[in-house]
Amino acid sequence: MSRKQRHSQALQDAVKEVLLREWDPIRIGREDAAKDEYDAYVTKICALIVQRQSVEEV
């Protein structure tokens, strides 16, 4: 895995963690069966971060 791929994966993992532990509007972050509930948001949020969008945009 290249450095860029490792960085991308680390960013995705960090975003997923924030979504599950901090954002979690439906309170499923502690449910093992629902760990993928917010995965559809991860790629989009990562793209905004890489584009250096504002916090408001993200």
CHARMM internal coordinates of N, CA and C (Angstrom, degrees):
IC EDIT
DIST 1 N 1 CA 1.4464
DIST 1 CA 1 C 1.5329
ANGL 1 N 1 CA 1 C 107.77
DIST 1 C 2 N 1.3011
ANGL 1 CA 1 C 2 N 115.56
DIHE 1 N 1 CA 1 C 2 N 133.00
DIST 2 N 2 CA 1.4570
ANGL 1 C 2 N 2 CA 120.26
DIHE 1 CA 1 C 2 N 2 CA -178.15
DIST 2 CA 2 C 1.5346
ANGL 2 N 2 CA 2 C 110.40
DIHE 1 C 2 N 2 CA 2 C -75.46
DIST 2 C 3 N 1.3065
ANGL 2 CA 2 C 3 N 115.11
DIHE 2 N 2 CA 2 C 3 N 166.68
DIST 3 N 3 CA 1.4714
ANGL 2 C 3 N 3 CA 120.76
DIHE 2 CA 2 C 3 N 3 CA 178.02
DIST 3 CA 3 C 1.5279
ANGL 3 N 3 CA 3 C 110.21
DIHE 2 C 3 N 3 CA 3 C -60.10
DIST 3 C 4 N 1.3255
ANGL 3 CA 3 C 4 N 116.18
DIHE 3 N 3 CA 3 C 4 N -42.34
DIST 4 N 4 CA 1.4643
ANGL 3 C 4 N 4 CA 120.65
DIHE 3 CA 3 C 4 N 4 CA 179.95
DIST 4 CA 4 C 1.5322
ANGL 4 N 4 CA 4 C 110.82
DIHE 3 C 4 N 4 CA 4 C -63.38
DIST 4 C 5 N 1.3110
ANGL 4 CA 4 C 5 N 117.30
DIHE 4 N 4 CA 4 C 5 N -41.15
DIST 5 N 5 CA 1.4648
ANGL 4 C 5 N 5 CA 121.05
DIHE 4 CA 4 C 5 N 5 CA 178.99
DIST 5 CA 5 C 1.5276
ANGL 5 N 5 CA 5 C 110.95
DIHE 4 C 5 N 5 CA 5 C -66.35
DIST 5 C 6 N 1.3381
ANGL 5 CA 5 C 6 N 116.86
DIHE 5 N 5 CA 5 C 6 N -40.01
DIST 6 N 6 CA 1.4665
ANGL 5 C 6 N 6 CA 120.45
DIHE 5 CA 5 C 6 N 6 CA 178.04
DIST 6 CA 6 C 1.5262
ANGL 6 N 6 CA 6 C 110.62
DIHE 5 C 6 N 6 CA 6 C -64.04
DIST 6 C 7 N 1.3368
ANGL 6 CA 6 C 7 N 115.97
DIHE 6 N 6 CA 6 C 7 N -41.76
DIST 7 N 7 CA 1.4655
ANGL 6 C 7 N 7 CA 120.45
DIHE 6 CA 6 C 7 N 7 CA 178.72
DIST 7 CA 7 C 1.5313
ANGL 7 N 7 CA 7 C 110.02
DIHE 6 C 7 N 7 CA 7 C -63.78
DIST 7 C 8 N 1.3261
ANGL 7 CA 7 C 8 N 116.96
DIHE 7 N 7 CA 7 C 8 N -44.05
DIST 8 N 8 CA 1.4600
ANGL 7 C 8 N 8 CA 121.70
DIHE 7 CA 7 C 8 N 8 CA 179.09
DIST 8 CA 8 C 1.5227
ANGL 8 N 8 CA 8 C 110.81
DIHE 7 C 8 N 8 CA 8 C -61.11
DIST 8 C 9 N 1.3208
ANGL 8 CA 8 C 9 N 116.84
DIHE 8 N 8 CA 8 C 9 N -44.08
DIST 9 N 9 CA 1.4653
ANGL 8 C 9 N 9 CA 120.64
DIHE 8 CA 8 C 9 N 9 CA 179.89
DIST 9 CA 9 C 1.5250
ANGL 9 N 9 CA 9 C 110.67
DIHE 8 C 9 N 9 CA 9 C -66.30
DIST 9 C 10 N 1.3190
ANGL 9 CA 9 C 10 N 117.26
DIHE 9 N 9 CA 9 C 10 N -39.72
DIST 10 N 10 CA 1.4657
ANGL 9 C 10 N 10 CA 120.68
DIHE 9 CA 9 C 10 N 10 CA 178.18
DIST 10 CA 10 C 1.5237
ANGL 10 N 10 CA 10 C 110.71
DIHE 9 C 10 N 10 CA 10 C -63.40
DIST 10 C 11 N 1.3246
ANGL 10 CA 10 C 11 N 117.08
DIHE 10 N 10 CA 10 C 11 N -41.22
DIST 11 N 11 CA 1.4613
ANGL 10 C 11 N 11 CA 121.09
DIHE 10 CA 10 C 11 N 11 CA 177.82
DIST 11 CA 11 C 1.5259
ANGL 11 N 11 CA 11 C 110.28
DIHE 10 C 11 N 11 CA 11 C -62.98
DIST 11 C 12 N 1.3187
ANGL 11 CA 11 C 12 N 116.90
DIHE 11 N 11 CA 11 C 12 N -45.91
DIST 12 N 12 CA 1.4666
ANGL 11 C 12 N 12 CA 120.75
DIHE 11 CA 11 C 12 N 12 CA 179.64
DIST 12 CA 12 C 1.5277
ANGL 12 N 12 CA 12 C 110.91
DIHE 11 C 12 N 12 CA 12 C -61.63
DIST 12 C 13 N 1.3167
ANGL 12 CA 12 C 13 N 116.46
DIHE 12 N 12 CA 12 C 13 N -42.43
DIST 13 N 13 CA 1.4687
ANGL 12 C 13 N 13 CA 120.37
DIHE 12 CA 12 C 13 N 13 CA 179.13
DIST 13 CA 13 C 1.5293
ANGL 13 N 13 CA 13 C 110.59
DIHE 12 C 13 N 13 CA 13 C -63.34
DIST 13 C 14 N 1.3327
ANGL 13 CA 13 C 14 N 116.97
DIHE 13 N 13 CA 13 C 14 N -41.45
DIST 14 N 14 CA 1.4637
ANGL 13 C 14 N 14 CA 120.92
DIHE 13 CA 13 C 14 N 14 CA -179.78
DIST 14 CA 14 C 1.5271
ANGL 14 N 14 CA 14 C 111.05
DIHE 13 C 14 N 14 CA 14 C -66.06
DIST 14 C 15 N 1.3261
ANGL 14 CA 14 C 15 N 116.83
DIHE 14 N 14 CA 14 C 15 N -42.41
DIST 15 N 15 CA 1.4728
ANGL 14 C 15 N 15 CA 120.28
DIHE 14 CA 14 C 15 N 15 CA 178.92
DIST 15 CA 15 C 1.5233
ANGL 15 N 15 CA 15 C 109.90
DIHE 14 C 15 N 15 CA 15 C -63.60
DIST 15 C 16 N 1.3114
ANGL 15 CA 15 C 16 N 116.80
DIHE 15 N 15 CA 15 C 16 N -44.51
DIST 16 N 16 CA 1.4658
ANGL 15 C 16 N 16 CA 120.11
DIHE 15 CA 15 C 16 N 16 CA 179.17
DIST 16 CA 16 C 1.5289
ANGL 16 N 16 CA 16 C 110.73
DIHE 15 C 16 N 16 CA 16 C -60.09
DIST 16 C 17 N 1.3109
ANGL 16 CA 16 C 17 N 116.15
DIHE 16 N 16 CA 16 C 17 N -41.13
DIST 17 N 17 CA 1.4660
ANGL 16 C 17 N 17 CA 120.80
DIHE 16 CA 16 C 17 N 17 CA 179.16
DIST 17 CA 17 C 1.5319
ANGL 17 N 17 CA 17 C 111.16
DIHE 16 C 17 N 17 CA 17 C -62.49
DIST 17 C 18 N 1.3171
ANGL 17 CA 17 C 18 N 116.76
DIHE 17 N 17 CA 17 C 18 N -43.56
DIST 18 N 18 CA 1.4680
ANGL 17 C 18 N 18 CA 120.62
DIHE 17 CA 17 C 18 N 18 CA 178.31
DIST 18 CA 18 C 1.5273
ANGL 18 N 18 CA 18 C 110.59
DIHE 17 C 18 N 18 CA 18 C -63.79
DIST 18 C 19 N 1.3054
ANGL 18 CA 18 C 19 N 116.76
DIHE 18 N 18 CA 18 C 19 N -42.86
DIST 19 N 19 CA 1.4646
ANGL 18 C 19 N 19 CA 119.51
DIHE 18 CA 18 C 19 N 19 CA 179.60
DIST 19 CA 19 C 1.5275
ANGL 19 N 19 CA 19 C 111.42
DIHE 18 C 19 N 19 CA 19 C -61.04
DIST 19 C 20 N 1.3138
ANGL 19 CA 19 C 20 N 116.52
DIHE 19 N 19 CA 19 C 20 N -41.35
DIST 20 N 20 CA 1.4623
ANGL 19 C 20 N 20 CA 120.29
DIHE 19 CA 19 C 20 N 20 CA -177.82
DIST 20 CA 20 C 1.5196
ANGL 20 N 20 CA 20 C 113.30
DIHE 19 C 20 N 20 CA 20 C -77.01
DIST 20 C 21 N 1.3192
ANGL 20 CA 20 C 21 N 117.51
DIHE 20 N 20 CA 20 C 21 N -33.89
DIST 21 N 21 CA 1.4678
ANGL 20 C 21 N 21 CA 119.67
DIHE 20 CA 20 C 21 N 21 CA -173.43
DIST 21 CA 21 C 1.5265
ANGL 21 N 21 CA 21 C 114.56
DIHE 20 C 21 N 21 CA 21 C -99.79
DIST 21 C 22 N 1.3112
ANGL 21 CA 21 C 22 N 116.86
DIHE 21 N 21 CA 21 C 22 N -29.20
DIST 22 N 22 CA 1.4623
ANGL 21 C 22 N 22 CA 119.42
DIHE 21 CA 21 C 22 N 22 CA -175.34
DIST 22 CA 22 C 1.5327
ANGL 22 N 22 CA 22 C 112.75
DIHE 21 C 22 N 22 CA 22 C -109.10
DIST 22 C 23 N 1.3138
ANGL 22 CA 22 C 23 N 116.55
DIHE 22 N 22 CA 22 C 23 N -47.81
DIST 23 N 23 CA 1.4669
ANGL 22 C 23 N 23 CA 120.76
DIHE 22 CA 22 C 23 N 23 CA -174.45
DIST 23 CA 23 C 1.5255
ANGL 23 N 23 CA 23 C 110.28
DIHE 22 C 23 N 23 CA 23 C -79.43
DIST 23 C 24 N 1.2785
ANGL 23 CA 23 C 24 N 119.59
DIHE 23 N 23 CA 23 C 24 N -65.30
DIST 24 N 24 CA 1.4674
ANGL 23 C 24 N 24 CA 129.30
DIHE 23 CA 23 C 24 N 24 CA 171.03
DIST 24 CA 24 C 1.5392
ANGL 24 N 24 CA 24 C 116.58
DIHE 23 C 24 N 24 CA 24 C 24.77
DIST 24 C 25 N 1.3236
ANGL 24 CA 24 C 25 N 118.27
DIHE 24 N 24 CA 24 C 25 N 65.15
DIST 25 N 25 CA 1.4674
ANGL 24 C 25 N 25 CA 120.30
DIHE 24 CA 24 C 25 N 25 CA -176.82
DIST 25 CA 25 C 1.5304
ANGL 25 N 25 CA 25 C 114.45
DIHE 24 C 25 N 25 CA 25 C -66.53
DIST 25 C 26 N 1.3233
ANGL 25 CA 25 C 26 N 117.86
DIHE 25 N 25 CA 25 C 26 N -21.85
DIST 26 N 26 CA 1.4735
ANGL 25 C 26 N 26 CA 118.95
DIHE 25 CA 25 C 26 N 26 CA -179.77
DIST 26 CA 26 C 1.5310
ANGL 26 N 26 CA 26 C 112.27
DIHE 25 C 26 N 26 CA 26 C -105.87
DIST 26 C 27 N 1.3165
ANGL 26 CA 26 C 27 N 115.89
DIHE 26 N 26 CA 26 C 27 N 11.10
DIST 27 N 27 CA 1.4706
ANGL 26 C 27 N 27 CA 122.85
DIHE 26 CA 26 C 27 N 27 CA 172.59
DIST 27 CA 27 C 1.5265
ANGL 27 N 27 CA 27 C 114.26
DIHE 26 C 27 N 27 CA 27 C 55.14
DIST 27 C 28 N 1.3280
ANGL 27 CA 27 C 28 N 116.25
DIHE 27 N 27 CA 27 C 28 N 51.04
DIST 28 N 28 CA 1.4649
ANGL 27 C 28 N 28 CA 119.65
DIHE 27 CA 27 C 28 N 28 CA 178.92
DIST 28 CA 28 C 1.5259
ANGL 28 N 28 CA 28 C 111.87
DIHE 27 C 28 N 28 CA 28 C -114.02
DIST 28 C 29 N 1.3033
ANGL 28 CA 28 C 29 N 117.50
DIHE 28 N 28 CA 28 C 29 N 1.21
DIST 29 N 29 CA 1.4552
ANGL 28 C 29 N 29 CA 122.27
DIHE 28 CA 28 C 29 N 29 CA -174.23
DIST 29 CA 29 C 1.5125
ANGL 29 N 29 CA 29 C 115.37
DIHE 28 C 29 N 29 CA 29 C -56.29
DIST 29 C 30 N 1.2904
ANGL 29 CA 29 C 30 N 117.50
DIHE 29 N 29 CA 29 C 30 N -25.17
DIST 30 N 30 CA 1.4680
ANGL 29 C 30 N 30 CA 120.79
DIHE 29 CA 29 C 30 N 30 CA -178.78
DIST 30 CA 30 C 1.5235
ANGL 30 N 30 CA 30 C 112.96
DIHE 29 C 30 N 30 CA 30 C -96.47
DIST 30 C 31 N 1.3056
ANGL 30 CA 30 C 31 N 116.77
DIHE 30 N 30 CA 30 C 31 N -1.14
DIST 31 N 31 CA 1.4631
ANGL 30 C 31 N 31 CA 121.41
DIHE 30 CA 30 C 31 N 31 CA -179.72
DIST 31 CA 31 C 1.5314
ANGL 31 N 31 CA 31 C 109.90
DIHE 30 C 31 N 31 CA 31 C -91.47
DIST 31 C 32 N 1.3075
ANGL 31 CA 31 C 32 N 117.91
DIHE 31 N 31 CA 31 C 32 N 115.31
DIST 32 N 32 CA 1.4652
ANGL 31 C 32 N 32 CA 121.44
DIHE 31 CA 31 C 32 N 32 CA -178.80
DIST 32 CA 32 C 1.5199
ANGL 32 N 32 CA 32 C 112.37
DIHE 31 C 32 N 32 CA 32 C -57.28
DIST 32 C 33 N 1.2977
ANGL 32 CA 32 C 33 N 117.56
DIHE 32 N 32 CA 32 C 33 N -37.75
DIST 33 N 33 CA 1.4628
ANGL 32 C 33 N 33 CA 121.57
DIHE 32 CA 32 C 33 N 33 CA -177.03
DIST 33 CA 33 C 1.5291
ANGL 33 N 33 CA 33 C 112.23
DIHE 32 C 33 N 33 CA 33 C -68.93
DIST 33 C 34 N 1.3157
ANGL 33 CA 33 C 34 N 117.96
DIHE 33 N 33 CA 33 C 34 N -17.54
DIST 34 N 34 CA 1.4678
ANGL 33 C 34 N 34 CA 121.24
DIHE 33 CA 33 C 34 N 34 CA -175.34
DIST 34 CA 34 C 1.5256
ANGL 34 N 34 CA 34 C 112.84
DIHE 33 C 34 N 34 CA 34 C -111.49
DIST 34 C 35 N 1.2996
ANGL 34 CA 34 C 35 N 118.75
DIHE 34 N 34 CA 34 C 35 N 17.10
DIST 35 N 35 CA 1.4664
ANGL 34 C 35 N 35 CA 121.99
DIHE 34 CA 34 C 35 N 35 CA -176.04
DIST 35 CA 35 C 1.5198
ANGL 35 N 35 CA 35 C 113.39
DIHE 34 C 35 N 35 CA 35 C -61.24
DIST 35 C 36 N 1.3206
ANGL 35 CA 35 C 36 N 117.74
DIHE 35 N 35 CA 35 C 36 N -18.56
DIST 36 N 36 CA 1.4691
ANGL 35 C 36 N 36 CA 120.58
DIHE 35 CA 35 C 36 N 36 CA -179.23
DIST 36 CA 36 C 1.5358
ANGL 36 N 36 CA 36 C 112.44
DIHE 35 C 36 N 36 CA 36 C -100.66
DIST 36 C 37 N 1.3021
ANGL 36 CA 36 C 37 N 117.40
DIHE 36 N 36 CA 36 C 37 N 8.76
DIST 37 N 37 CA 1.4676
ANGL 36 C 37 N 37 CA 122.15
DIHE 36 CA 36 C 37 N 37 CA -174.31
DIST 37 CA 37 C 1.5270
ANGL 37 N 37 CA 37 C 112.84
DIHE 36 C 37 N 37 CA 37 C -56.93
DIST 37 C 38 N 1.3278
ANGL 37 CA 37 C 38 N 118.47
DIHE 37 N 37 CA 37 C 38 N -37.43
DIST 38 N 38 CA 1.4593
ANGL 37 C 38 N 38 CA 121.62
DIHE 37 CA 37 C 38 N 38 CA -175.80
DIST 38 CA 38 C 1.5327
ANGL 38 N 38 CA 38 C 113.10
DIHE 37 C 38 N 38 CA 38 C -103.70
DIST 38 C 39 N 1.3141
ANGL 38 CA 38 C 39 N 117.36
DIHE 38 N 38 CA 38 C 39 N 9.85
DIST 39 N 39 CA 1.4698
ANGL 38 C 39 N 39 CA 120.89
DIHE 38 CA 38 C 39 N 39 CA -176.99
DIST 39 CA 39 C 1.5270
ANGL 39 N 39 CA 39 C 113.21
DIHE 38 C 39 N 39 CA 39 C -56.87
DIST 39 C 40 N 1.3072
ANGL 39 CA 39 C 40 N 117.76
DIHE 39 N 39 CA 39 C 40 N -30.87
DIST 40 N 40 CA 1.4709
ANGL 39 C 40 N 40 CA 120.31
DIHE 39 CA 39 C 40 N 40 CA -179.27
DIST 40 CA 40 C 1.5266
ANGL 40 N 40 CA 40 C 111.80
DIHE 39 C 40 N 40 CA 40 C -63.84
DIST 40 C 41 N 1.3200
ANGL 40 CA 40 C 41 N 117.40
DIHE 40 N 40 CA 40 C 41 N -22.48
DIST 41 N 41 CA 1.4596
ANGL 40 C 41 N 41 CA 121.64
DIHE 40 CA 40 C 41 N 41 CA 179.85
DIST 41 CA 41 C 1.5307
ANGL 41 N 41 CA 41 C 113.33
DIHE 40 C 41 N 41 CA 41 C -85.08
DIST 41 C 42 N 1.3230
ANGL 41 CA 41 C 42 N 116.70
DIHE 41 N 41 CA 41 C 42 N -24.85
DIST 42 N 42 CA 1.4648
ANGL 41 C 42 N 42 CA 121.64
DIHE 41 CA 41 C 42 N 42 CA -170.15
DIST 42 CA 42 C 1.5226
ANGL 42 N 42 CA 42 C 112.47
DIHE 41 C 42 N 42 CA 42 C -58.27
DIST 42 C 43 N 1.3144
ANGL 42 CA 42 C 43 N 118.93
DIHE 42 N 42 CA 42 C 43 N -51.35
DIST 43 N 43 CA 1.4638
ANGL 42 C 43 N 43 CA 122.01
DIHE 42 CA 42 C 43 N 43 CA -177.06
DIST 43 CA 43 C 1.5240
ANGL 43 N 43 CA 43 C 111.20
DIHE 42 C 43 N 43 CA 43 C -61.50
DIST 43 C 44 N 1.3151
ANGL 43 CA 43 C 44 N 116.44
DIHE 43 N 43 CA 43 C 44 N -42.73
DIST 44 N 44 CA 1.4687
ANGL 43 C 44 N 44 CA 120.57
DIHE 43 CA 43 C 44 N 44 CA -179.69
DIST 44 CA 44 C 1.5263
ANGL 44 N 44 CA 44 C 111.55
DIHE 43 C 44 N 44 CA 44 C -65.04
DIST 44 C 45 N 1.3215
ANGL 44 CA 44 C 45 N 116.59
DIHE 44 N 44 CA 44 C 45 N -42.90
DIST 45 N 45 CA 1.4635
ANGL 44 C 45 N 45 CA 120.57
DIHE 44 CA 44 C 45 N 45 CA 179.40
DIST 45 CA 45 C 1.5263
ANGL 45 N 45 CA 45 C 110.41
DIHE 44 C 45 N 45 CA 45 C -66.27
DIST 45 C 46 N 1.3145
ANGL 45 CA 45 C 46 N 116.73
DIHE 45 N 45 CA 45 C 46 N -42.62
DIST 46 N 46 CA 1.4722
ANGL 45 C 46 N 46 CA 120.43
DIHE 45 CA 45 C 46 N 46 CA 178.32
DIST 46 CA 46 C 1.5275
ANGL 46 N 46 CA 46 C 110.71
DIHE 45 C 46 N 46 CA 46 C -60.17
DIST 46 C 47 N 1.3163
ANGL 46 CA 46 C 47 N 117.29
DIHE 46 N 46 CA 46 C 47 N -41.21
DIST 47 N 47 CA 1.4670
ANGL 46 C 47 N 47 CA 120.62
DIHE 46 CA 46 C 47 N 47 CA 178.86
DIST 47 CA 47 C 1.5253
ANGL 47 N 47 CA 47 C 110.61
DIHE 46 C 47 N 47 CA 47 C -61.79
DIST 47 C 48 N 1.3166
ANGL 47 CA 47 C 48 N 117.71
DIHE 47 N 47 CA 47 C 48 N -40.98
DIST 48 N 48 CA 1.4626
ANGL 47 C 48 N 48 CA 121.12
DIHE 47 CA 47 C 48 N 48 CA 178.14
DIST 48 CA 48 C 1.5271
ANGL 48 N 48 CA 48 C 111.14
DIHE 47 C 48 N 48 CA 48 C -64.80
DIST 48 C 49 N 1.3148
ANGL 48 CA 48 C 49 N 116.36
DIHE 48 N 48 CA 48 C 49 N -39.32
DIST 49 N 49 CA 1.4672
ANGL 48 C 49 N 49 CA 120.54
DIHE 48 CA 48 C 49 N 49 CA 178.60
DIST 49 CA 49 C 1.5237
ANGL 49 N 49 CA 49 C 110.34
DIHE 48 C 49 N 49 CA 49 C -65.24
DIST 49 C 50 N 1.3152
ANGL 49 CA 49 C 50 N 117.31
DIHE 49 N 49 CA 49 C 50 N -46.10
DIST 50 N 50 CA 1.4652
ANGL 49 C 50 N 50 CA 122.00
DIHE 49 CA 49 C 50 N 50 CA -179.87
DIST 50 CA 50 C 1.5308
ANGL 50 N 50 CA 50 C 110.34
DIHE 49 C 50 N 50 CA 50 C -62.22
DIST 50 C 51 N 1.3180
ANGL 50 CA 50 C 51 N 116.89
DIHE 50 N 50 CA 50 C 51 N -34.21
DIST 51 N 51 CA 1.4666
ANGL 50 C 51 N 51 CA 121.90
DIHE 50 CA 50 C 51 N 51 CA 178.23
DIST 51 CA 51 C 1.5303
ANGL 51 N 51 CA 51 C 111.70
DIHE 50 C 51 N 51 CA 51 C -79.14
DIST 51 C 52 N 1.3201
ANGL 51 CA 51 C 52 N 115.61
DIHE 51 N 51 CA 51 C 52 N -0.43
DIST 52 N 52 CA 1.4815
ANGL 51 C 52 N 52 CA 122.60
DIHE 51 CA 51 C 52 N 52 CA 178.82
DIST 52 CA 52 C 1.5338
ANGL 52 N 52 CA 52 C 112.26
DIHE 51 C 52 N 52 CA 52 C 59.99
DIST 52 C 53 N 1.3186
ANGL 52 CA 52 C 53 N 114.56
DIHE 52 N 52 CA 52 C 53 N 41.04
DIST 53 N 53 CA 1.4599
ANGL 52 C 53 N 53 CA 120.13
DIHE 52 CA 52 C 53 N 53 CA 176.62
DIST 53 CA 53 C 1.5230
ANGL 53 N 53 CA 53 C 109.71
DIHE 52 C 53 N 53 CA 53 C -71.99
DIST 53 C 54 N 1.2934
ANGL 53 CA 53 C 54 N 116.59
DIHE 53 N 53 CA 53 C 54 N 158.78
DIST 54 N 54 CA 1.4655
ANGL 53 C 54 N 54 CA 121.97
DIHE 53 CA 53 C 54 N 54 CA -179.00
DIST 54 CA 54 C 1.5359
ANGL 54 N 54 CA 54 C 110.25
DIHE 53 C 54 N 54 CA 54 C -69.05
DIST 54 C 55 N 1.3122
ANGL 54 CA 54 C 55 N 114.51
DIHE 54 N 54 CA 54 C 55 N 163.07
DIST 55 N 55 CA 1.4463
ANGL 54 C 55 N 55 CA 120.13
DIHE 54 CA 54 C 55 N 55 CA 176.06
DIST 55 CA 55 C 1.5175
ANGL 55 N 55 CA 55 C 110.60
DIHE 54 C 55 N 55 CA 55 C -57.81
DIST 55 C 56 N 1.3098
ANGL 55 CA 55 C 56 N 116.12
DIHE 55 N 55 CA 55 C 56 N -38.86
DIST 56 N 56 CA 1.4606
ANGL 55 C 56 N 56 CA 120.38
DIHE 55 CA 55 C 56 N 56 CA 179.28
DIST 56 CA 56 C 1.5269
ANGL 56 N 56 CA 56 C 111.27
DIHE 55 C 56 N 56 CA 56 C -62.62
DIST 56 C 57 N 1.3306
ANGL 56 CA 56 C 57 N 116.92
DIHE 56 N 56 CA 56 C 57 N -41.26
DIST 57 N 57 CA 1.4652
ANGL 56 C 57 N 57 CA 120.70
DIHE 56 CA 56 C 57 N 57 CA 177.96
DIST 57 CA 57 C 1.5180
ANGL 57 N 57 CA 57 C 111.12
DIHE 56 C 57 N 57 CA 57 C -63.93
DIST 57 C 58 N 1.3097
ANGL 57 CA 57 C 58 N 116.30
DIHE 57 N 57 CA 57 C 58 N -42.18
DIST 58 N 58 CA 1.4662
ANGL 57 C 58 N 58 CA 120.37
DIHE 57 CA 57 C 58 N 58 CA -179.43
DIST 58 CA 58 C 1.5102
ANGL 58 N 58 CA 58 C 108.14
DIHE 57 C 58 N 58 CA 58 C -67.72
END
COOR INIT
IC SEED 1 N 1 CA 1 C
IC BUILD
